[in-house]
Amino acid sequence: MLIDQMAANNRWRHVSPAAKSIFSIGGLIAVFAVRQPLTAAGITLLLIATSLLGPGVGWRSYVRVAVPAALFLIPGCLSLAFSFETNPASSLPHIVLIPESSGPIIALGNRSLGALAALLFLVSSTPLNDLLGLLQRLKAPPLLLDIMLLCHRMLFVFSDACQSTHTAQAARLGYATPGTSLRSLGELAASLSLQIWQRAHDLHLAAQARNNDGPLRFIEKSYANTRRDCLVAVLASSLLILMAIAL
């Protein structure tokens, strides 16, 4: 997974996840505290620059991760521009354009992009195991941590099964024509459903065979200069919030 590669290969890989979480939360608060669209856009750009220049995340990898999520926001923002109304002369509702919808759309888009930038800063610089260790120290529900870890594991299983099946189909000219491509995609979806179900069942049986009837345990790592990093994160996030409020 690309985002796991970014988290495992950056300059802030061994910085305390608590410090990076504090700055990420500060970025979220700053984005939702602003009132002007230009200020929200500036904070978003500042968060993006921090992700690229601080941890040293490659901009190509960052764009490949951020663009699909940003495109997903477009339908949600455009939905604010339309409304369903019922004509008294007809029982069928019709779609109308809301003239004053530009303001809410811009505000929602800016805040959503800023929240996305703050989240990407955290996940692109912190591996999941470090985040799980932090959540464990914060007394997060063990069931939540188990679900997070298993879902993360199944993503790799799904990716491997999808790539292997697609390669086998392509070797048999399964994507030579549009008709065969459509049929191959259907067979791929059916095969993946069975494979993922079977691998999840095998994982459950393996856990039971090891007498794993309780929550999963995570090794807590120690980080150098944790207090210093947390203090710097608090100061940086406070400055970001004050700047958002002042502007």
N, C-alpha and C positions, 0 to 999 in steps of 0.2 A: 504494500500500500504506500502511495506516494507521501501521504501525510506522516506515516510512521518513519519513513526515511528522513524526512525533514526534521522530525523530533529527535531522531537518534544521531544526526550529523549536523550539529550547530555549535556555535561558540558558547552558548549558555546551557549546554546539555547538563552540566554538573552544578548549575546554580540552583539554589533551594526552590522547589516548586511553590512553597508558601509565598515567597517574594514575587514570583511571576503571577501567581493567582491574585495577590493584592493589587498589582498594577492593572491586571485585566479587569478586575471588578471596578477599580477606579475609572478605567476607560468607559465601562458600561454606564456608571453613574454620570460621568461627564457628558456622554452622548445624550442621555435622557434629561439632563439639566439645562441644556441649551434651548434657546427660543428662536434664534435666527438660523436659517438654512445654511448661510455661508459659514457660520461658526461651526455647525455640525460637520460640514464638509471638511473644514480645516482640521478638526479633531480626528476625523477619519483618516485623513492623509498623514497626520502625525502618528497615529497608531500603526499605519502601514509602514511608514518610514522607520519606526522603532523596530518592527518585526524584521525588516530587511537589513538595517544597519546594526542593530544590537546583536541578536543571535546569529546574524549572517545568513539568513535563509535566502536561497537563490530566487531571484525574481521570476524566473520562468516557472519554477515549481510552485511559487506562490500564486501566480496567475492561473495556472492549471487547476489549483484547488479552489481559488476564490471565484473564478468566473462562473462555473456551474451554479454555485450557491447564489451569486448575485443575480443570475438570470432567473432563478427560481423566485426571486422577489418581485419580478416584473408583473406577473399575473395578479399577485396579491395587491400591489399598488394600483394597478389599473382597475381592479374591481371596485375601488372607491369612487370611480368616475361614473358609474352606472347604478341604476336603481330599478327595481321592479315596481310598476304601478298598475293598478287595475282601472280600466275604463268603465265608468258606470253604464255605458251603453253596451259593453261587452264583458263577458265573464272571464275572458282570457287576459292574463297580465301581459304587459309589454315593457320593453327595456327603454329607459329614458336616460339621457345624459344630464349629469348634475353640473350646472355651470360653475358653482363655487367650489369644486372639488380639487382644484389645482393646489391650494394651500395644504390640505391634509395629505395629498399624495406626495408632495415634496417633503413634508415633515416626516411621514412614515418611511419614505425611501432613504432619507439621510440618516435617521435613527437606526434603521435596519442595517444599512451598510456600516455604520459605526459599531453597532453591536457585533456584526460579523467580523470586522477588523480586530476588535478586542478579543473575541473568541479565538480567531486564527493566531493571534499573538501567543496565546497560552498553549494551544494544541500543537502548533508548529515548533515550539521550543521545549516542550515537556513530554516525554514518553508517558504512555498510559500507566505503566507500572509505578512511576513516580507519583502520578496523580492519585492512583488507588492507595498508595502508602499515605499520602497526605490526608485523603478522606478517611482512612482508617484511624489516623491520629485524631481527627476531628470527630470521631465517634459516629460516623455515618452508618446507616443500617447495613448490616452484613449482607442481607438479601440484595440490596441495591448494588453493592460491590460485586457480588457473584454474577448478577445479570450483566453488568458492564463488562466483566472479564470474559464471560462466555459469548456475549455478542461480538466482542472484539475478536475472539478466537474464531468464531464461525464466519466472520468476514474473510479471513484468510482461507478457510476451508472452501467457502463459496467461490472465491477468486481462483483457487487452484483447480477446482472441479470444472468451472466454466472454461478456463483456458485449455485444459486437457481435452475436454469434449469438443470445443471449437476447433482445435488443431486436428483432431481425428476426423471431424467432418470435412474440414478444408482439404485434407489429404485425399479424401474420397470424392473430391469435386462437388461437395455439398453446397457450395456457394457459386457455382459456375453461371447460373442463370437466375433471374428474379424469382421464378417459380420454385426452383430448388432451394434458393436462399430462404424463402418464406417457410417452406416445409422444414428445412434444417433448424430454423429458429424455433419452430413449434416443438420439434423433437428435443432441442437443447433445453427448453424450458421444462418439458416433462421429465427429462433425464435428471436435470438438476434438482427438481423437487424430490425425487426418490433418493438421490445421492446424499443430499443434505439431511434428509430425515434419517437415513441409515447411519450416517456419520455422527449425528447428534445422539442417536440411540447407543451407538458404540461408545461414545464419550461418557454417557451416563452409566453404562455397564462397567466401564473401566474405573470410574470413580467409586462405584459401589464395591468393586472387587478389592479396592484399597481401604475399605471401611471408612470412606469419606461421607459421613452422615451429618457433618456440621458445616459451618461457614469456611470458605477458603481463607488461607492465611497468606499475608504478604510480608515480605522481608522489608523492614524499614531501613532505609539508607541514611547515612549521616552525611551532612554537607558542611563544607568549610565556610566560615564567615556568614552563617545563616542570619544572625542578628543584624549584621551590617547590611546584608542584602535586603532584609525586610524593612529596615529603616529607610534605605534609599527608595524602596518601592513605595512606602507610605508617603515620603516627601514628594516623589514624582507624581503619584496619583492625586495627592492633595493639590499640588500645583496645577494639574490638569483640570481638576474640578473647579478650582477658584478661577482659572482662566475662562472656563466655559460659562460660569455664572457672571463674571465681570463683563464679558464681551456680549 
